[in-house]
Amino acid sequence: MGKFFRILLLIINVVCAALLVVSTLTVWLGPSQMRLPSLLSYACPYLFVINALWVIGWLCFSRKEFLVSAIAIALRIGFVPQFLQLSGTADVPVSNTTLRILSFNAHGFNSPNDTLSPAAGAAKFVEILRTEQPDVVSLEEYLTPKGYKLADSMEALGYRYVRGARNRIAGIVLFSKYPLQEVPQEDNGGMICTDVQWPQQTVRLVSVHLDSYQLTADETHAVAHLQYDSSEVRHIFHKMLQTTRQHEQQWKNGLLPIITASPNPVIVAGDYNDTPASYIYQQISKHLNDAFVKQGRGLCTTYKGGPISYRIDHIFCDKSFAVRAYKCFDTDISDHNPVMAVVERISE
């Protein structure tokens, strides 16, 4: 390997290692403090893979330069369990001591590529509920499909208690087998807060649907295939930066006060429109446990609406709960997959 070529490779390697480290600074820095970490958060898992390939490549030539990427990976190895789990469980028996929470961005029951009608998708979703028997169902982008009496089917399964954002049964809607008590809060738009009267104890459930990046289909395709000009890049980055800043405000002015002021254990479930490397995920995980990290298995994908798939739907649980199971359902009902967590109160 020539000296000039080796130096050039080393420079590229250093840049890749630096980008990995910067993409994980969301633990400490919000987008209002530093833009780049939030913009790079979606690239974080790919940067881990790229740096692992650099390590392998240098080792093949017995070069000590492998340490550049090895050190970067070692510094941020704590992020890996947030993307990949190996030993969790997806199934536990239904029990009166556990609470089963299912979260799903239904996308109006509009399946990708129109493989199912909304009515057929809703009927398929009801079958998931019949099999899995969640106690509480948090739905985002909910619309009653024409030609199928979904509310009647839900009630027949025991979901007698319903609450919607802004008192509408559309958008964010919560269905529960247990009584619901409204928690007064400011109109945060992307979330509703409700106390679930679970026989074991009252649980404060926050259903969220944080702002999306509003990328068009063409913009999403351009990002995935690196096919754009400089003006398009600036426009995409502007949208992403604006949204990450909105998420920061939704965290500081909405979720954080709810979590810290709640007299009851808190569960936050829904569509966060952000990956585990994002600022808002990192901040919530300082207060609550991610159910996937506790009991997930494999690489979980919850959003599949474009050429790149991510886990952007999360269920966070109070640390007074033990997570007994976590499941991600691979369906064609929506451009998102439902996720379910089974939690149990830890005996004092």
C-alpha positions, -999 to +999 in steps of 0.1 A: +000+000+000+016+033-011+022+060+014+001+086-003-028+062-007-025+051+029-026+087+042-057+094+020-075+064+035-065+074+070-080+109+064-112+094+052-112+070+082-107+098+106-137+117+091-159+086+095-148+081+131-154+117+139-189+116+124-197+086+145-187+103+177-205+135+167-237+116+158-239+104+194-235+138+211-273+140+213-269+126+248-258+161+259-265+185+231-299+195+217-303+209+182-306+244+196-270+241+210-254+222+181-270+213+148-248+185+135-254+157+161-292+159+155-288+159+117-264+129+119-286+109+143-303+090+114-269+080+101-256+067+135-262+029+129-247+031+094-216+050+108-211+021+133-211-004+104-188+018+083-163+021+112-164-016+118-155-022+082-126+002+086-114-018+115-116-050+095-099-034+065-069-021+085-065-054+103-064-073+070-032-053+063-020-055+099-021-018+102-023+000+136-046+026+120-075+002+129-073+020+163-089+051+149-123+035+143-119+010+171-116+039+196-146+057+182-167+025+184-155+018+220-163+054+230-199+051+218-205+013+221-233+021+246-255+031+216-255-004+201-280-020+225-305+007+215-304-006+179-297-043+183-308-068+210-300-105+211-317-122+240-352-106+246-385-124+246-416-116+226-443-137+243-455-141+278-488-155+290-517-131+296-518-124+334-537-102+357-504-090+371-491-076+338-501-047+317-499-051+280-495-019+259-497-018+222-487+013+201-494+017+164-493+045+139-522+032+118-517+057+090-555+056+084-551+019+078-537+028+044-512+000+036-480+006+016-485+003-021-523-002-014-520-039-009-550-038+015-581-016+016-584+004+049-614-018+059-593-050+053-564-035+072-586-026+101-600-061+102-565-075+102-556-052+130-585-065+151-572-100+146-539-089+161-557-075+191-578-107+195-546-128+195-523-106+216-549-092+240-533-059+249-549-040+277-543-006+263-539+004+226-524+037+216-531+046+180-517+075+160-531+087+127-563+069+135-592+073+111-623+051+112-622+032+079-652+032+056-670-001+054-658-015+087-672-008+121-639-008+139-652+009+171-678-019+175-652-046+170-629-029+195-657-027+221-666-063+215-629-072+225-633-053+257-621-018+248-649+000+265-629+032+273-618+056+246-601+089+246-590+111+217-568+141+214-588+173+216-619+152+223-619+138+187-618+101+179-592+107+152-555+114+152-542+101+185-567+078+201-564+056+232-585+025+236-584+007+270-600-022+288-595-003+321-612+030+330-594+062+318-592+094+338-583+126+319-552+145+331-556+182+326-527+196+304-518+223+280-527+216+244-495+200+232-510+189+199-488+158+195-497+141+228-525+131+252-520+123+288-544+099+306-544+079+339-552+043+333-570+027+363-551-006+362-561-028+392-524-031+403-520+007+404-529+038+385-505+044+355-501+077+337-500+069+300-488+095+275-496+088+239-474+107+215-471+115+178-443+140+175-439+162+144-428+145+113-400+158+090-425+164+062-401+151+035-418+145+002-415+111-015-390+126-039-369+140-011-370+107+008-358+089-023-331+115-029-317+111+006-318+073+004-300+072-030-278+103-025-293+119-056-297+156-050-282+189-058-269+215-033-301+235-032-321+203-025-297+193+003-301+227+020-339+224+018-339+189+033-315+198+060-336+229+068-367+207+072-348+182+094-333+209+116-367+226+121-383+193+131-355+184+155-359+218+172-396+212+175-389+178+191-366+196+216-394+220+225-419+191+227-396+174+251-388+204+273-423+220+274-444+188+271-430+154+280-404+164+306-429+183+329-454+154+326-428+128+335-412+147+364-445+160+379-465+127+376-476+112+410-481+079+391-456+057+372-454+069+336-455+050+303-448+070+271-458+053+239-462+063+203-446+076+171-416+098+180-405+103+144-369+099+157-344+071+160-326+059+192-297+082+183-319+113+184-319+140+211-354+133+223-348+096+226-316+101+246-333+125+270-364+103+276-341+073+282-325+091+311-358+090+329-376+059+316-366+024+302-370+016+265-390-016+264-370-027+233-337-024+251-351-045+280-367-073+260-363-067+223-347-091+199-328-084+166-329-052+146-364-038+151-380-018+123-411+001+129-412+025+100-410+011+065-426+038+044-395+045+023-363+030+010-347+033+044-363+017+075-359+027+111-372+022+147-390+054+154-420+041+174-410+035+210-426+024+243-408+039+274-417+026+308-412+038+344-382+022+361-406+008+387-418-016+361-401-048+349-405-053+312-415-090+306-418-090+268-415-068+238-429-075+203-427-058+169-453-070+144-444-072+108-476-062+090-489-047+058-516-026+075-497+006+075-463+021+068-455+015+104-454-017+124-472-021+157-451-026+188-462-041+222-446-041+256-457-063+286-448-048+319-452-059+355-450-039+387-418-046+407-426-058+442-414-034+468 
